[in-house]
Amino acid sequence: MRNTDILSRLKHNRLVPVLIGIATVLGTLVIWQLLSTREHEEIEQMVSLKAASVKDDIKDNVEFRINSLVRMARRLELQARPERREWEADAGLYYEHDRSYRTIARIDPSFIARWTVPAGADLKELNLVLRPESPALATLEEARDSNRVVMSGVLRLPDGKAGFIAAVPFSGQVNGFIIATFESQGFFHNLLVSQREKNDYSIEVYNEGTLAYSSDPEAGSFRPHAHDATIEFYGSSWSIKAWPRAEYLRRVGSSIPEAILVTGLLTSVLLSGAIYSAQTALKNGRDLASANLKLKGEIAERVFAEGKSARLTRLYSVLSMVNEAIVRLRDPQELYERVCRIAVEEGGFVMAWVGTLEDGGTEIAPKAHFGREEGYLAGARISVMESSPRGRGPTGAALREGRHFICDDFASDERMSPWRDEAVGRGYRSSAAFPLIVRGRVSGAISFYSAEPHFFD
């Protein structure tokens, strides 16, 4: 049979266009399914990473606050007769620097609240939380029996809001508990502020199936691509649910799979459909790569925030040890020397020093120092006179104005020009000065020097 005859038969055979159409539809459906599956998997991966990121943020921040309570409890164990005023000053330091605490309280062994911060907190309200039928009492009993930190599940606070408590037992010459109460919605709202900045995801936190926090209380029941992560700490189980918002899905998603399906059904040329699929697959790959790069940037920002959190933890530890020194030491010179040593050995500063202003004088006289001083103070000649170039640095300004001052970078801060060469040569890159106030009068200043620029941001 001649070729022209075969072509003629194919040309008129009614099955040929049907077979070509079926082949085109099947090929298009296969390609559409592959692209849709790939996009779905990439979105699932991004949401899974987001849920893990939220979990790490919650765990790190809760651990930071629990460790603060543990340090407070350990200091009580060392005291023969704890004084309320000293305890309130110590607890107040944590409360003022972290308002996620609703209250911090000292509880006696009979589960009665005795001391609270803030000072205006209602003891009756707190003792109502610890009433016999309350789950909070079971938390204290578990902490007492196990002699370890215990966190309650979600419970109802007297004002009707959902909250939880953390209990830290202590035993020594006096026994009892340090507890902190938290209002769930406000606590997680402040804790997850960095996760909510771009408003791309909705986040919910549950405890044993009870909703403790929702970043979007008006959200419906639809949870596309939702991922869960579980946290177990201090005897309490929590779960995090994260899912992308519809606006975010529209922004990062692609209509390419649907376009390929429509195009494939309409086209009669399989090659054109294959070429189009390749082009759109490349574009989809670029979109997904861009989304992954964005997620890596968010992870890098979280790592930076964790570094800053570590520096804050170190500074809080220094402040706590300084408070202990103030309580124990009565000789000013011994106290000055001890504070400088704590700042360098525990706080990691390069050098610290204390200076006072003699009556009628204008230059600050060094009284104590510790660290890499190497003759720096002998030539510093720091003044309190604002008219003098040597009176415009952090130390002179702190003593003159009675508030703290910071130098972010010796190399670029014009105020530091009288001391720049000597300071940079000894490894000083940033500093902070705080006034020493005795009986309402500024009597001196303490200065800290760090090897890192912008350490005190």
DRENMARFI-110073 format. One record per residue (C-alpha): residue in three letters; z, x, y. Coordinates in steps of 0.1 Angstrom, whole numbers, plus 5000, padded with zeros to 4 digits. Example, Ala and Ser with C-alpha at 12.3 -4.5 7.8 and 13.67 -1.06 7.14 Angstrom:
BEGIN
Ala507851234955;Ser507151374989;
END
This chain:
BEGIN
Met500050005000;Arg499050145034;Asn501650225061;Thr500049965084;Asp500649705057;Ile504349795054;Leu504849785092;Ser503149455093;Arg505449315067;Leu508549445084;Lys507349305117;His507048965104;Asn510048965080;Arg512648735094;Leu515448925077;Val514849245097;Pro516249125130;Val519148955111;Leu519949285093;Ile519649485125;Gly521849235143;Ile524449245115;Ala524349625115;Thr524749635153;Val527649385152;Leu529449575124;Gly528949915141;Thr530249775174;Leu533249615158;Val534249935141;Ile533950135173;Trp535849875193;Gln538649865167;Leu538950245167;Leu539150275205;Ser541649985208;Thr543850135181;Arg543750475198;Glu544750325232;His547450125216;Glu548850435198;Glu548850635231;Ile550650365249;Glu553150335221;Gln553750715223;Met554350705261;Val556850415258;Ser558650585229;Leu559050905251;Lys560250685279;Ala562950515257;Ala564050865245;Ser564150985282;Val566350685292;Lys568650745261;Asp569051115271;Asp569851015307;Ile572550765296;Lys574050995271;Asp574251295295;Asn575751095323;Val578350915302;Glu579351245286;Phe579751385321;Arg582151105332;Ile584051115299;Asn584651485302;Ser585951435337;Leu588551185323;Val589451425295;Arg590151705320;Met592351475340;Ala594351385308;Arg594751745298;Arg596251835332;Leu598851555327;Glu599751705293;Leu600652025310;Gln603051865335;Ala606751805327;Arg607051525353;Pro603651415366;Glu603751305402;Arg601850995413;Arg600651155445;Glu599151455428;Trp597451235401;Glu596051005427;Ala594651305446;Asp593051435415;Ala591551095403;Gly590551015439;Leu588351335439;Tyr586351205410;Tyr586250845424;Glu584950955458;His582251175443;Asp581050915418;Arg581350545427;Ser580150435393;Tyr583850415384;Arg585250065392;Thr588850185387;Ile590550485372;Ala594150425360;Arg597050585342;Ile598350355314;Asp601850395299;Pro602450385261;Ser603250015263;Phe599749955276;Ile600849865312;Ala598850005341;Arg601050215364;Trp598850415388;Thr595350325399;Val592550475420;Pro591350335444;Ala594850295457;Gly594049925467;Ala593049835431;Asp594849525418;Leu597349625391;Lys597649265380;Glu593949235376;Leu593849555355;Asn596749445333;Leu594949115328;Val592049315313;Leu594649465289;Arg596149135279;Pro597049105242;Glu594048885232;Ser591549115251;Pro589249355232;Ala590349625257;Leu593749635241;Ala592149705207;Thr590349995224;Leu593650145236;Glu595250095202;Glu592350275185;Ala592550555210;Arg596250585203;Asp595950575165;Ser593050815163;Asn594151035192;Arg590551055205;Val588450915233;Val587250555226;Met584850335245;Ser585049955243;Gly582049735238;Val580949495265;Leu583849275276;Arg584449015304;Leu586249145335;Pro588548915354;Asp585948845380;Gly583648715353;Lys581249015353;Ala580349215321;Gly581949555319;Phe583549815295;Ile586350065295;Ala586750425283;Ala590250525271;Val591450885269;Pro594850935252;Phe597251215262;Ser600451345247;Gly602951595259;Gln606251555276;Val604751225287;Asn602451005268;Gly599850745277;Phe596250695285;Ile593750765313;Ile591250475314;Ala588250405335;Thr586650055339;Phe582950015347;Glu580949705357;Ser577949725333;Gln575149615356;Gly576149835385;Phe576950135363;Phe573650155346;His571750055378;Asn573150365395;Leu572850585364;Leu569150505359;Val568050525395;Ser565550805387;Gln564050615358;Arg563450315381;Glu561850495410;Lys558250435400;Asn558950085388;Asp556550125358;Tyr558950025330;Ser561549755324;Ile564749865308;Glu567549675291;Val570849805275;Tyr572649615248;Asn576049655231;Glu576249505196;Gly573449255206;Thr575149165240;Leu573049235271;Ala574949485293;Tyr572149575318;Ser568649465328;Ser566449635353;Asp564549315357;Pro566849005352;Glu563848775359;Ala561748915331;Gly560648655305;Ser560848695267;Phe557448875264;Arg558049245256;Pro554749425250;His554949765234;Ala558749755235;His560650055220;Asp564250075210;Ala566650375210;Thr570250375197;Ile573250575211;Glu576450615191;Phe579350755211;Tyr583150725212;Gly583250445186;Ser580750215204;Ser577150145195;Trp574550085223;Ser570850025222;Ile568150075248;Lys564949875250;Ala562149995272;Trp558649845277;Pro555849885303;Arg555449635330;Ala552249435331;Glu551149595363;Tyr551549945348;Leu549549845317;Arg546749715338;Arg546750045357;Val546750285328;Gly544950055303;Ser541250045300;Ser538749755296;Ile536449995278;Pro537049855243;Glu536149505254;Ala533149635273;Ile531849805242;Leu532249485222;Val530349275246;Thr527649545251;Gly527349595213;Leu526949225206;Leu524149195233;Thr522349525226;Ser519649555199;Val519649935201;Leu522450095179;Leu521750435195;Ser522450305230;Gly525750155218;Ala526750485201;Ile525950685233;Tyr527850435254;Ser530850455230;Ala530850835232;Gln530850825270;Thr533650565272;Ala535650745246;Leu535551055268;Lys536650855298;Asn539450695279;Gly540551035267;Arg540751155303;Asp542750855313;Leu545150905285;Ala545451275292;Ser546251195329;Ala548950955318;Asn550451215294;Leu550351475323;Lys552251225345;Leu554851175318;Lys555351545314;Gly555951565352;Glu558651295348;Ile560251495320;Ala560251815342;Glu561951615370;Arg564651505346;Val565251865335;Phe565651965372;Ala568151675377;Glu570151795346;Gly570352145362;Lys571651995394;Ser574151785373;Ala575352105356;Arg576052275390;Leu577951965402;Thr580051975370;Arg580852345377;Leu581852265413;Tyr584151975401;Ser585852215377;Val586452465405;Leu587852185427;Ser590252075399;Met591552425393;Val591952475431;Asn594052155431;Glu596252295403;Ala596652625423;Ile597752425454;Val600352245434;Arg601752555417;Leu601552825443;Arg603752825474;Asp602953165489;Pro599853135512;Gln598553485504;Glu598953435467;Leu597153095470;Tyr594253245490;Glu593753525464;Arg593953275435;Val591453035451;Cys588953325457;Arg589253435421;Ile588753085408;Ala585553045429;Val584053365415;Glu585253355379;Glu584952985372;Gly582452875398;Gly579953165393;Phe579853245430;Val578953605440;Met581853635464;Ala584453415481;Trp586853495510;Val589553325531;Gly589853405568;Thr592253285595;Leu592253295633;Glu595153475649;Asp596853295680;Gly594753375711;Gly592053565691;Thr588353495688;Glu587453685656;Ile588253555621;Ala590553795602;Pro589853815564;Lys593053745544;Ala591753755508;His588553795490;Phe587153835455;Gly583753925440;Arg580954155453;Glu582354215487;Glu581454595489;Gly582654635525;Tyr580754325539;Leu583754165556;Ala584754495574;Gly581554485594;Ala581054105596;Arg583054055628;Ile582753675626;Ser583653485658;Val584653125665;Met582953135699;Glu579752925699;Ser578353135728;Ser578353445705;Pro575553495679;Arg578353595655;Gly580053255660;Arg577053035649;Gly577253095612;Pro578852855587;Thr582353015587;Gly582753025625;Ala581352675629;Ala583652535601;Leu586752675617;Arg585652575652;Glu584552215644;Gly586852135614;Arg584152035590;His582052215563;Phe578752395571;Ile576052525548;Cys573452805549;Asp570652715525;Asp568853055526;Phe570053385543;Ala566453505544;Ser565153225566;Asp568153085585;Glu568053215620;Arg571753165624;Met572453435598;Ser570453715616;Pro573653915625;Trp574553945588;Arg571153895571;Asp570454255560;Glu574054325547;Ala574253985530;Val570854005512;Gly571554355502;Arg574654235483;Gly572753945466;Tyr573953665489;Arg571253395492;Ser573153085504;Ser576753005515;Ala579052725524;Ala582252735545;Phe585052475545;Pro587952445570;Leu591552495559;Ile593552215575;Val597352235575;Arg599351955591;Gly596351825609;Arg595352165624;Val592452395614;Ser594152715604;Gly591352905587;Ala588252875565;Ile587152955530;Ser583653065524;Phe581553075491;Tyr578453285486;Ser575853215459;Ala572953425445;Glu570753115445;Pro569052985476;His569652605483;Phe572552615458;Phe574552375480;Asp571852115485;
END
